[in-house]
């Protein structure tokens, strides 16, 4: 199994009536800018361990499990709203870095969160790193009735148990699932991740540490015009990191392209695009050493 080089400590912080689980590496110190790393959809904070181990420098790193993921439990909910991630992050920074700008990294869904948060609270961010937080395809107002209908239909499926996440017989089964999703993931890392991505339940099965309600489509349309207005207010340097595998083509089949994403980035006042070769969307698993070097160079 993968051998951790830099152990973390777990903390639980009261955030907006939730008991937020946060992983912390290193210690605060004079001259140290906190490095906040937020994960993506159906992921957990522990997923950054490989990158943390690859850093050449000693950092004070804060990585939360978003609400409804990992060990941040949300009682009795069937919907998750994107603005809540921004507010949760705001409260977390109040706790860990009051009055101090941070370096902020976000992957995938977390990348979308940090891009929006940085435009809303630019004074709180020193440097921002977006790891394939591409955003979503543009929508039209005419799609609103259908989107609301889909949301309600999916809620009924959730409550009928039709959207439950699969449980596995063992941690090894979880590891095999991770390796099937990402063929670049080695057995040692998969075995380690499996015990953080899932947990053994009372029936002896291994359940994914993510609420099935995250699978429900957002009732609100993705309004590109609003997003671009927020991007224009990203006054800090922004590093947008992409993997050599084009995930947008795989996900959206031409409905949203890498060229469209690059066009959106043009409104960001100070943006740099970097690419990691031989990597897929889970670049922090595929090429942690390359990613760690990119991040450290950018925030230096």
Phi and psi restraints in degrees (value plus and minus 20) as a CYANA .aco file:
   2 UNK   PHI     -76.2   -36.2
   2 UNK   PSI     115.2   155.2
   3 UNK   PHI    -121.0   -81.0
   3 UNK   PSI      96.7   136.7
   4 UNK   PHI     -89.2   -49.2
   4 UNK   PSI     114.6   154.6
   5 UNK   PHI    -114.7   -74.7
   5 UNK   PSI     -56.5   -16.5
   6 UNK   PHI    -141.3  -101.3
   6 UNK   PSI      77.5   117.5
   7 UNK   PHI     -85.1   -45.1
   7 UNK   PSI     131.2   171.2
   8 UNK   PHI    -129.2   -89.2
   8 UNK   PSI     149.0   189.0
   9 UNK   PHI    -138.6   -98.6
   9 UNK   PSI     125.3   165.3
  10 UNK   PHI    -116.4   -76.4
  10 UNK   PSI     116.3   156.3
  11 UNK   PHI    -150.6  -110.6
  11 UNK   PSI     131.7   171.7
  12 UNK   PHI    -139.5   -99.5
  12 UNK   PSI     104.3   144.3
  13 UNK   PHI    -139.5   -99.5
  13 UNK   PSI     113.7   153.7
  14 UNK   PHI     -93.9   -53.9
  14 UNK   PSI      90.9   130.9
  15 UNK   PHI    -149.5  -109.5
  15 UNK   PSI      93.4   133.4
  16 UNK   PHI      30.2    70.2
  16 UNK   PSI      31.9    71.9
  17 UNK   PHI      47.3    87.3
  17 UNK   PSI      -4.7    35.3
  18 UNK   PHI    -137.9   -97.9
  18 UNK   PSI     137.3   177.3
  19 UNK   PHI    -121.0   -81.0
  19 UNK   PSI      70.5   110.5
  20 UNK   PHI     -98.2   -58.2
  20 UNK   PSI     106.9   146.9
  21 UNK   PHI    -107.8   -67.8
  21 UNK   PSI     110.1   150.1
  22 UNK   PHI    -151.6  -111.6
  22 UNK   PSI     112.7   152.7
  23 UNK   PHI    -117.9   -77.9
  23 UNK   PSI     113.7   153.7
  24 UNK   PHI    -146.0  -106.0
  24 UNK   PSI     108.7   148.7
  25 UNK   PHI    -134.5   -94.5
  25 UNK   PSI     118.0   158.0
  26 UNK   PHI      57.4    97.4
  26 UNK   PSI    -194.5  -154.5
  27 UNK   PHI    -150.6  -110.6
  27 UNK   PSI     129.2   169.2
  28 UNK   PHI     -86.0   -46.0
  28 UNK   PSI     133.1   173.1
  29 UNK   PHI    -184.0  -144.0
  29 UNK   PSI     147.4   187.4
  30 UNK   PHI     -82.1   -42.1
  30 UNK   PSI     108.3   148.3
  31 UNK   PHI      63.4   103.4
  31 UNK   PSI     -25.8    14.2
  32 UNK   PHI    -107.9   -67.9
  32 UNK   PSI     104.6   144.6
  33 UNK   PHI    -110.7   -70.7
  33 UNK   PSI     102.8   142.8
  34 UNK   PHI     -76.4   -36.4
  34 UNK   PSI     118.0   158.0
  35 UNK   PHI    -128.5   -88.5
  35 UNK   PSI      90.4   130.4
  36 UNK   PHI    -122.1   -82.1
  36 UNK   PSI     105.9   145.9
  37 UNK   PHI    -144.5  -104.5
  37 UNK   PSI      99.5   139.5
  38 UNK   PHI    -135.7   -95.7
  38 UNK   PSI     118.8   158.8
  39 UNK   PHI    -108.7   -68.7
  39 UNK   PSI     156.7   196.7
  40 UNK   PHI    -121.5   -81.5
  40 UNK   PSI    -189.8  -149.8
  41 UNK   PHI     -83.4   -43.4
  41 UNK   PSI     113.3   153.3
  42 UNK   PHI      33.8    73.8
  42 UNK   PSI      19.1    59.1
  43 UNK   PHI    -148.9  -108.9
  43 UNK   PSI    -197.6  -157.6
  44 UNK   PHI    -162.2  -122.2
  44 UNK   PSI     144.5   184.5
  45 UNK   PHI     -80.8   -40.8
  45 UNK   PSI     -55.4   -15.4
  46 UNK   PHI     -79.4   -39.4
  46 UNK   PSI     -38.9     1.1
  47 UNK   PHI     -80.3   -40.3
  47 UNK   PSI     -40.9    -0.9
  48 UNK   PHI    -104.2   -64.2
  48 UNK   PSI     -20.3    19.7
  49 UNK   PHI     -75.5   -35.5
  49 UNK   PSI     -60.6   -20.6
  50 UNK   PHI     -85.5   -45.5
  50 UNK   PSI     -56.9   -16.9
  51 UNK   PHI     -90.3   -50.3
  51 UNK   PSI     -63.5   -23.5
  52 UNK   PHI     -77.4   -37.4
  52 UNK   PSI     -63.1   -23.1
  53 UNK   PHI     -86.2   -46.2
  53 UNK   PSI     -44.8    -4.8
  54 UNK   PHI    -107.9   -67.9
  54 UNK   PSI     -31.4     8.6
  55 UNK   PHI     -81.6   -41.6
  55 UNK   PSI     119.4   159.4
  56 UNK   PHI    -102.8   -62.8
  56 UNK   PSI     -45.1    -5.1
  57 UNK   PHI    -125.0   -85.0
  57 UNK   PSI     144.5   184.5
  58 UNK   PHI    -110.7   -70.7
  58 UNK   PSI      94.9   134.9
  59 UNK   PHI    -136.1   -96.1
  59 UNK   PSI     137.0   177.0
  60 UNK   PHI    -118.3   -78.3
  60 UNK   PSI      87.1   127.1
  61 UNK   PHI    -135.2   -95.2
  61 UNK   PSI     113.4   153.4
  62 UNK   PHI    -144.0  -104.0
  62 UNK   PSI     101.3   141.3
  63 UNK   PHI    -156.2  -116.2
  63 UNK   PSI      88.2   128.2
  64 UNK   PHI    -106.0   -66.0
  64 UNK   PSI     131.9   171.9
  65 UNK   PHI    -101.9   -61.9
  65 UNK   PSI      97.5   137.5
  66 UNK   PHI     -76.2   -36.2
  66 UNK   PSI     139.3   179.3
  67 UNK   PHI     -72.6   -32.6
  67 UNK   PSI     111.2   151.2
  68 UNK   PHI      60.2   100.2
  68 UNK   PSI      -9.0    31.0
  69 UNK   PHI    -150.3  -110.3
  69 UNK   PSI     133.1   173.1
  70 UNK   PHI      36.3    76.3
  70 UNK   PSI    -148.8  -108.8
  71 UNK   PHI    -119.8   -79.8
  71 UNK   PSI      -8.6    31.4
  72 UNK   PHI    -114.9   -74.9
  72 UNK   PSI      75.1   115.1
  73 UNK   PHI    -106.8   -66.8
  73 UNK   PSI     123.5   163.5
  74 UNK   PHI    -140.0  -100.0
  74 UNK   PSI      95.5   135.5
  75 UNK   PHI     -94.6   -54.6
  75 UNK   PSI     111.9   151.9
  76 UNK   PHI      28.0    68.0
  76 UNK   PSI      44.0    84.0
  77 UNK   PHI    -151.3  -111.3
  77 UNK   PSI     133.0   173.0
  78 UNK   PHI    -146.6  -106.6
  78 UNK   PSI     -10.1    29.9
  79 UNK   PHI    -165.1  -125.1
  79 UNK   PSI     123.5   163.5
  80 UNK   PHI    -143.4  -103.4
  80 UNK   PSI     114.8   154.8
  81 UNK   PHI    -136.4   -96.4
  81 UNK   PSI     112.5   152.5
  82 UNK   PHI     -78.1   -38.1
  82 UNK   PSI     -59.6   -19.6
  83 UNK   PHI     -77.4   -37.4
  83 UNK   PSI     -45.2    -5.2
  84 UNK   PHI     -82.8   -42.8
  84 UNK   PSI     -54.1   -14.1
  85 UNK   PHI     -84.3   -44.3
  85 UNK   PSI     -60.6   -20.6
  86 UNK   PHI     -83.1   -43.1
  86 UNK   PSI     -64.8   -24.8
  87 UNK   PHI     -86.5   -46.5
  87 UNK   PSI     -60.3   -20.3
  88 UNK   PHI     -80.2   -40.2
  88 UNK   PSI     -63.8   -23.8
  89 UNK   PHI     -82.8   -42.8
  89 UNK   PSI     -60.6   -20.6
  90 UNK   PHI     -80.2   -40.2
  90 UNK   PSI     -64.7   -24.7
  91 UNK   PHI     -86.7   -46.7
  91 UNK   PSI     -59.3   -19.3
  92 UNK   PHI     -82.4   -42.4
  92 UNK   PSI     -60.7   -20.7
  93 UNK   PHI     -88.2   -48.2
  93 UNK   PSI     -54.3   -14.3
  94 UNK   PHI     -78.6   -38.6
  94 UNK   PSI     -56.9   -16.9
  95 UNK   PHI     -96.7   -56.7
  95 UNK   PSI     -67.2   -27.2
  96 UNK   PHI    -113.4   -73.4
  96 UNK   PSI     -45.8    -5.8
  97 UNK   PHI    -162.4  -122.4
  97 UNK   PSI      36.9    76.9
  98 UNK   PHI     -84.2   -44.2
  98 UNK   PSI     106.4   146.4
  99 UNK   PHI      51.4    91.4
  99 UNK   PSI      -6.9    33.1
 100 UNK   PHI    -150.3  -110.3
 100 UNK   PSI     104.4   144.4
 101 UNK   PHI     -84.4   -44.4
 101 UNK   PSI     128.7   168.7
 102 UNK   PHI    -140.2  -100.2
 102 UNK   PSI     142.2   182.2
 103 UNK   PHI    -110.3   -70.3
 103 UNK   PSI     109.3   149.3
 104 UNK   PHI    -143.0  -103.0
 104 UNK   PSI     106.9   146.9
 105 UNK   PHI    -141.9  -101.9
 105 UNK   PSI     115.2   155.2
 106 UNK   PHI    -159.2  -119.2
 106 UNK   PSI     118.3   158.3
 107 UNK   PHI    -129.4   -89.4
 107 UNK   PSI     112.2   152.2
 108 UNK   PHI      37.3    77.3
 108 UNK   PSI    -136.5   -96.5
 109 UNK   PHI     -75.6   -35.6
 109 UNK   PSI     -61.0   -21.0
 110 UNK   PHI     -83.7   -43.7
 110 UNK   PSI     -52.0   -12.0
 111 UNK   PHI     -85.4   -45.4
 111 UNK   PSI     -58.7   -18.7
 112 UNK   PHI     -85.5   -45.5
 112 UNK   PSI     -59.2   -19.2
 113 UNK   PHI     -81.3   -41.3
 113 UNK   PSI     -68.4   -28.4
 114 UNK   PHI     -89.1   -49.1
 114 UNK   PSI     -51.4   -11.4
 115 UNK   PHI     -85.2   -45.2
 115 UNK   PSI     -60.5   -20.5
 116 UNK   PHI     -92.9   -52.9
 116 UNK   PSI     -64.6   -24.6
 117 UNK   PHI     -81.8   -41.8
 117 UNK   PSI     -61.5   -21.5
 118 UNK   PHI     -82.3   -42.3
 118 UNK   PSI     -52.3   -12.3
 119 UNK   PHI     -98.4   -58.4
 119 UNK   PSI     -44.4    -4.4
 120 UNK   PHI    -107.2   -67.2
 120 UNK   PSI     -57.3   -17.3
 121 UNK   PHI    -145.0  -105.0
 121 UNK   PSI      39.0    79.0
 122 UNK   PHI     -80.2   -40.2
 122 UNK   PSI     -47.5    -7.5
 123 UNK   PHI     -89.1   -49.1
 123 UNK   PSI     -34.9     5.1
 124 UNK   PHI    -112.1   -72.1
 124 UNK   PSI     -25.7    14.3
 125 UNK   PHI    -139.7   -99.7
 125 UNK   PSI     107.7   147.7
 126 UNK   PHI    -107.2   -67.2
 126 UNK   PSI     -71.2   -31.2
 127 UNK   PHI    -156.7  -116.7
 127 UNK   PSI     125.2   165.2
 128 UNK   PHI    -147.1  -107.1
 128 UNK   PSI     109.8   149.8
 129 UNK   PHI    -139.8   -99.8
 129 UNK   PSI     100.2   140.2
 130 UNK   PHI    -129.5   -89.5
 130 UNK   PSI      92.7   132.7
 131 UNK   PHI    -117.7   -77.7
 131 UNK   PSI      73.4   113.4
 132 UNK   PHI      33.7    73.7
 132 UNK   PSI      19.8    59.8
 133 UNK   PHI    -109.7   -69.7
 133 UNK   PSI      59.4    99.4
 134 UNK   PHI     -95.3   -55.3
 134 UNK   PSI     -40.7    -0.7
 135 UNK   PHI      66.8   106.8
 135 UNK   PSI    -183.7  -143.7
 136 UNK   PHI    -148.4  -108.4
 136 UNK   PSI     144.7   184.7
 137 UNK   PHI     -79.7   -39.7
 137 UNK   PSI     129.7   169.7
 138 UNK   PHI     -83.3   -43.3
 138 UNK   PSI     128.1   168.1
 139 UNK   PHI    -140.9  -100.9
 139 UNK   PSI     148.2   188.2
 140 UNK   PHI    -140.3  -100.3
 140 UNK   PSI     128.2   168.2
 141 UNK   PHI     -74.2   -34.2
 141 UNK   PSI     -50.7   -10.7
 142 UNK   PHI     -84.2   -44.2
 142 UNK   PSI     -36.9     3.1
 143 UNK   PHI    -101.0   -61.0
 143 UNK   PSI     -30.0    10.0
 144 UNK   PHI     -79.6   -39.6
 144 UNK   PSI     -66.8   -26.8
 145 UNK   PHI     -79.1   -39.1
 145 UNK   PSI     -63.4   -23.4
 146 UNK   PHI     -86.4   -46.4
 146 UNK   PSI     -56.1   -16.1
 147 UNK   PHI     -86.3   -46.3
 147 UNK   PSI     -63.4   -23.4
 148 UNK   PHI     -82.5   -42.5
 148 UNK   PSI     -60.5   -20.5
 149 UNK   PHI     -83.7   -43.7
 149 UNK   PSI     -63.1   -23.1
 150 UNK   PHI     -81.7   -41.7
 150 UNK   PSI     -62.0   -22.0
 151 UNK   PHI     -79.8   -39.8
 151 UNK   PSI     -65.5   -25.5
 152 UNK   PHI     -88.0   -48.0
 152 UNK   PSI     -58.5   -18.5
 153 UNK   PHI     -83.1   -43.1
 153 UNK   PSI     -60.9   -20.9
 154 UNK   PHI     -89.7   -49.7
 154 UNK   PSI     -54.3   -14.3
 155 UNK   PHI     -79.4   -39.4
 155 UNK   PSI     -60.7   -20.7
 156 UNK   PHI     -85.3   -45.3
 156 UNK   PSI     -58.9   -18.9
 157 UNK   PHI     -84.8   -44.8
 157 UNK   PSI     -59.3   -19.3
 158 UNK   PHI     -81.2   -41.2
 158 UNK   PSI     -67.2   -27.2
 159 UNK   PHI     -92.2   -52.2
 159 UNK   PSI     -38.6     1.4
 160 UNK   PHI    -107.5   -67.5
 160 UNK   PSI     -19.5    20.5
 161 UNK   PHI      60.8   100.8
 161 UNK   PSI      -7.8    32.2
 162 UNK   PHI    -104.9   -64.9
 162 UNK   PSI     -25.3    14.7
 163 UNK   PHI    -137.8   -97.8
 163 UNK   PSI      -5.8    34.2
 164 UNK   PHI     -81.7   -41.7
 164 UNK   PSI     126.6   166.6
 165 UNK   PHI     -99.8   -59.8
 165 UNK   PSI     124.9   164.9
 166 UNK   PHI     -86.6   -46.6
 166 UNK   PSI     118.2   158.2
 167 UNK   PHI    -120.4   -80.4
 167 UNK   PSI     129.9   169.9
 168 UNK   PHI    -134.2   -94.2
 168 UNK   PSI     132.2   172.2
 169 UNK   PHI     -89.2   -49.2
 169 UNK   PSI     -46.1    -6.1
 170 UNK   PHI    -174.4  -134.4
 170 UNK   PSI     147.3   187.3
 171 UNK   PHI     -83.3   -43.3
 171 UNK   PSI     -50.2   -10.2
 172 UNK   PHI     -83.9   -43.9
 172 UNK   PSI     -55.4   -15.4
 173 UNK   PHI     -85.3   -45.3
 173 UNK   PSI     -57.7   -17.7
 174 UNK   PHI     -84.7   -44.7
 174 UNK   PSI     -63.3   -23.3
 175 UNK   PHI     -80.8   -40.8
 175 UNK   PSI     -62.5   -22.5
 176 UNK   PHI     -82.3   -42.3
 176 UNK   PSI     -58.2   -18.2
 177 UNK   PHI     -84.3   -44.3
 177 UNK   PSI     -62.2   -22.2
 178 UNK   PHI     -82.6   -42.6
 178 UNK   PSI     -60.0   -20.0
 179 UNK   PHI     -92.3   -52.3
 179 UNK   PSI     -50.5   -10.5
 180 UNK   PHI     -87.6   -47.6
 180 UNK   PSI     -61.3   -21.3
 181 UNK   PHI     -88.1   -48.1
 181 UNK   PSI     -58.5   -18.5
 182 UNK   PHI    -147.6  -107.6
 182 UNK   PSI      74.9   114.9
 183 UNK   PHI     -81.3   -41.3
 183 UNK   PSI     -38.9     1.1
 184 UNK   PHI     -98.3   -58.3
 184 UNK   PSI     -33.2     6.8
 185 UNK   PHI     -96.7   -56.7
 185 UNK   PSI     101.6   141.6
 186 UNK   PHI     -94.8   -54.8
 186 UNK   PSI     140.7   180.7
 187 UNK   PHI     -79.4   -39.4
 187 UNK   PSI     -59.9   -19.9
 188 UNK   PHI     -84.1   -44.1
 188 UNK   PSI     -63.1   -23.1
 189 UNK   PHI     -91.4   -51.4
 189 UNK   PSI     -57.8   -17.8
 190 UNK   PHI     -83.1   -43.1
 190 UNK   PSI     -63.1   -23.1
 191 UNK   PHI     -81.8   -41.8
 191 UNK   PSI     -59.6   -19.6
 192 UNK   PHI     -90.3   -50.3
 192 UNK   PSI     -66.7   -26.7
 193 UNK   PHI     -82.2   -42.2
 193 UNK   PSI     -57.4   -17.4
 194 UNK   PHI     -75.2   -35.2
 194 UNK   PSI     -55.5   -15.5
 195 UNK   PHI    -102.0   -62.0
 195 UNK   PSI     -22.6    17.4
 196 UNK   PHI    -132.2   -92.2
 196 UNK   PSI     -52.1   -12.1
 197 UNK   PHI     -96.5   -56.5
 197 UNK   PSI     -44.8    -4.8
 198 UNK   PHI    -156.4  -116.4
 198 UNK   PSI     145.6   185.6
 199 UNK   PHI    -162.9  -122.9
 199 UNK   PSI     129.8   169.8
 200 UNK   PHI     -92.9   -52.9
 200 UNK   PSI     111.7   151.7
 201 UNK   PHI    -116.4   -76.4
 201 UNK   PSI    -197.7  -157.7
 202 UNK   PHI     -88.1   -48.1
 202 UNK   PSI     -36.4     3.6
 203 UNK   PHI    -115.7   -75.7
 203 UNK   PSI     -12.8    27.2
 204 UNK   PHI      61.5   101.5
 204 UNK   PSI     -14.1    25.9
 205 UNK   PHI    -114.0   -74.0
 205 UNK   PSI     141.9   181.9
 206 UNK   PHI    -124.5   -84.5
 206 UNK   PSI      94.8   134.8
 207 UNK   PHI    -124.1   -84.1
 207 UNK   PSI     119.7   159.7
 208 UNK   PHI     -84.1   -44.1
 208 UNK   PSI     116.1   156.1
 209 UNK   PHI    -106.9   -66.9
 209 UNK   PSI      44.1    84.1
 210 UNK   PHI    -172.7  -132.7
 210 UNK   PSI     114.2   154.2
 211 UNK   PHI     -90.6   -50.6
 211 UNK   PSI     112.2   152.2
 212 UNK   PHI     -79.4   -39.4
 212 UNK   PSI     -43.8    -3.8
 213 UNK   PHI     -83.4   -43.4
 213 UNK   PSI     -38.8     1.2
 214 UNK   PHI     -85.1   -45.1
 214 UNK   PSI     -37.3     2.7
 215 UNK   PHI     -99.0   -59.0
 215 UNK   PSI     -32.9     7.1
 216 UNK   PHI     -95.3   -55.3
 216 UNK   PSI     115.6   155.6
 217 UNK   PHI     -81.7   -41.7
 217 UNK   PSI     125.6   165.6
 218 UNK   PHI     -88.2   -48.2
 218 UNK   PSI     115.6   155.6
 219 UNK   PHI     -88.2   -48.2
 219 UNK   PSI     -45.2    -5.2
 220 UNK   PHI    -112.7   -72.7
 220 UNK   PSI     121.7   161.7
 221 UNK   PHI     -90.9   -50.9
 221 UNK   PSI     133.0   173.0
 222 UNK   PHI    -104.2   -64.2
 222 UNK   PSI      92.2   132.2
 223 UNK   PHI    -120.4   -80.4
 223 UNK   PSI      79.5   119.5
 224 UNK   PHI     -79.3   -39.3
 224 UNK   PSI     -57.9   -17.9
 225 UNK   PHI     -79.3   -39.3
 225 UNK   PSI     -59.8   -19.8
 226 UNK   PHI     -89.2   -49.2
 226 UNK   PSI     -61.7   -21.7
 227 UNK   PHI     -79.9   -39.9
 227 UNK   PSI     -63.7   -23.7
 228 UNK   PHI     -84.3   -44.3
 228 UNK   PSI     -55.7   -15.7
 229 UNK   PHI     -83.5   -43.5
 229 UNK   PSI     -55.1   -15.1
 230 UNK   PHI     -91.4   -51.4
 230 UNK   PSI     -62.3   -22.3
 231 UNK   PHI     -78.1   -38.1
 231 UNK   PSI     -56.1   -16.1
 232 UNK   PHI     -82.0   -42.0
 232 UNK   PSI     -39.9     0.1
 233 UNK   PHI    -119.7   -79.7
 233 UNK   PSI      -7.2    32.8
 234 UNK   PHI    -100.3   -60.3
 234 UNK   PSI      65.9   105.9
 235 UNK   PHI    -100.0   -60.0
 235 UNK   PSI     -36.1     3.9
 236 UNK   PHI    -103.7   -63.7
 236 UNK   PSI     139.9   179.9
 237 UNK   PHI     -80.9   -40.9
 237 UNK   PSI     117.2   157.2
 238 UNK   PHI    -141.6  -101.6
 238 UNK   PSI     111.1   151.1
 239 UNK   PHI    -131.7   -91.7
 239 UNK   PSI      96.6   136.6
 240 UNK   PHI    -121.9   -81.9
 240 UNK   PSI      93.7   133.7
 241 UNK   PHI    -123.9   -83.9
 241 UNK   PSI     112.5   152.5
 242 UNK   PHI    -141.4  -101.4
 242 UNK   PSI     133.4   173.4
 243 UNK   PHI    -113.1   -73.1
 243 UNK   PSI     137.4   177.4
 244 UNK   PHI     -85.0   -45.0
 244 UNK   PSI     -51.6   -11.6
 245 UNK   PHI     -92.8   -52.8
 245 UNK   PSI     110.4   150.4
 246 UNK   PHI    -107.4   -67.4
 246 UNK   PSI      74.2   114.2
 247 UNK   PHI     -88.4   -48.4
 247 UNK   PSI     -51.3   -11.3
 248 UNK   PHI     -82.0   -42.0
 248 UNK   PSI     -61.6   -21.6
 249 UNK   PHI     -81.8   -41.8
 249 UNK   PSI     -60.1   -20.1
 250 UNK   PHI     -86.0   -46.0
 250 UNK   PSI     -62.7   -22.7
 251 UNK   PHI     -97.4   -57.4
 251 UNK   PSI     -63.9   -23.9
 252 UNK   PHI    -129.3   -89.3
 252 UNK   PSI     -27.9    12.1
 253 UNK   PHI      29.4    69.4
 253 UNK   PSI      25.4    65.4
 254 UNK   PHI      73.3   113.3
 254 UNK   PSI     -30.2     9.8
 255 UNK   PHI     -93.0   -53.0
 255 UNK   PSI     -42.4    -2.4
 256 UNK   PHI    -172.6  -132.6
 256 UNK   PSI     102.5   142.5
 257 UNK   PHI    -135.8   -95.8
 257 UNK   PSI     145.0   185.0
 258 UNK   PHI     -82.2   -42.2
 258 UNK   PSI     -55.3   -15.3
 259 UNK   PHI     -83.4   -43.4
 259 UNK   PSI     -59.9   -19.9
 260 UNK   PHI     -85.0   -45.0
 260 UNK   PSI     -60.2   -20.2
 261 UNK   PHI     -82.0   -42.0
 261 UNK   PSI     -64.7   -24.7
 262 UNK   PHI     -83.0   -43.0
 262 UNK   PSI     -55.2   -15.2
 263 UNK   PHI     -84.5   -44.5
 263 UNK   PSI     -59.5   -19.5
 264 UNK   PHI     -84.1   -44.1
 264 UNK   PSI     -58.9   -18.9
 265 UNK   PHI     -83.6   -43.6
 265 UNK   PSI     -41.2    -1.2
 266 UNK   PHI     -84.0   -44.0
 266 UNK   PSI     -40.7    -0.7
 267 UNK   PHI    -102.6   -62.6
 267 UNK   PSI     -32.6     7.4
 268 UNK   PHI     -93.1   -53.1
 268 UNK   PSI     105.0   145.0
 269 UNK   PHI     -78.1   -38.1
 269 UNK   PSI     -57.7   -17.7
 270 UNK   PHI    -159.0  -119.0
 270 UNK   PSI      60.8   100.8
 271 UNK   PHI    -139.2   -99.2
 271 UNK   PSI     119.0   159.0
 272 UNK   PHI    -142.6  -102.6
 272 UNK   PSI     118.0   158.0
 273 UNK   PHI    -128.9   -88.9
 273 UNK   PSI     111.1   151.1
 274 UNK   PHI    -145.5  -105.5
 274 UNK   PSI     132.8   172.8
 275 UNK   PHI    -147.9  -107.9
 275 UNK   PSI     118.2   158.2
 276 UNK   PHI    -129.8   -89.8
 276 UNK   PSI     102.4   142.4
 277 UNK   PHI     -98.3   -58.3
 277 UNK   PSI     137.0   177.0
 278 UNK   PHI      31.9    71.9
 278 UNK   PSI      28.8    68.8
 279 UNK   PHI    -165.4  -125.4
 279 UNK   PSI     128.9   168.9
 280 UNK   PHI    -126.7   -86.7
 280 UNK   PSI    -183.6  -143.6
 281 UNK   PHI     -78.2   -38.2
 281 UNK   PSI     -54.6   -14.6
 282 UNK   PHI    -106.2   -66.2
 282 UNK   PSI      37.8    77.8
 283 UNK   PHI     -80.4   -40.4
 283 UNK   PSI     -48.5    -8.5
 284 UNK   PHI     -90.9   -50.9
 284 UNK   PSI     -34.7     5.3
 285 UNK   PHI    -116.2   -76.2
 285 UNK   PSI     -58.2   -18.2
 286 UNK   PHI     -94.9   -54.9
 286 UNK   PSI     -64.5   -24.5
 287 UNK   PHI    -156.8  -116.8
 287 UNK   PSI      41.8    81.8
 288 UNK   PHI     -83.0   -43.0
 288 UNK   PSI     -53.9   -13.9
 289 UNK   PHI     -87.4   -47.4
 289 UNK   PSI     -62.7   -22.7
 290 UNK   PHI     -85.8   -45.8
 290 UNK   PSI     -64.3   -24.3
 291 UNK   PHI     -84.4   -44.4
 291 UNK   PSI     -62.4   -22.4
 292 UNK   PHI     -80.2   -40.2
 292 UNK   PSI     -61.7   -21.7
 293 UNK   PHI     -85.8   -45.8
 293 UNK   PSI     -60.0   -20.0
 294 UNK   PHI     -80.6   -40.6
 294 UNK   PSI     -67.4   -27.4
 295 UNK   PHI     -82.5   -42.5
 295 UNK   PSI     -67.5   -27.5
 296 UNK   PHI     -85.1   -45.1
 296 UNK   PSI     -58.2   -18.2
 297 UNK   PHI     -82.4   -42.4
 297 UNK   PSI     -60.8   -20.8
 298 UNK   PHI     -92.3   -52.3
 298 UNK   PSI     -57.0   -17.0
 299 UNK   PHI    -111.4   -71.4
 299 UNK   PSI     -23.8    16.2
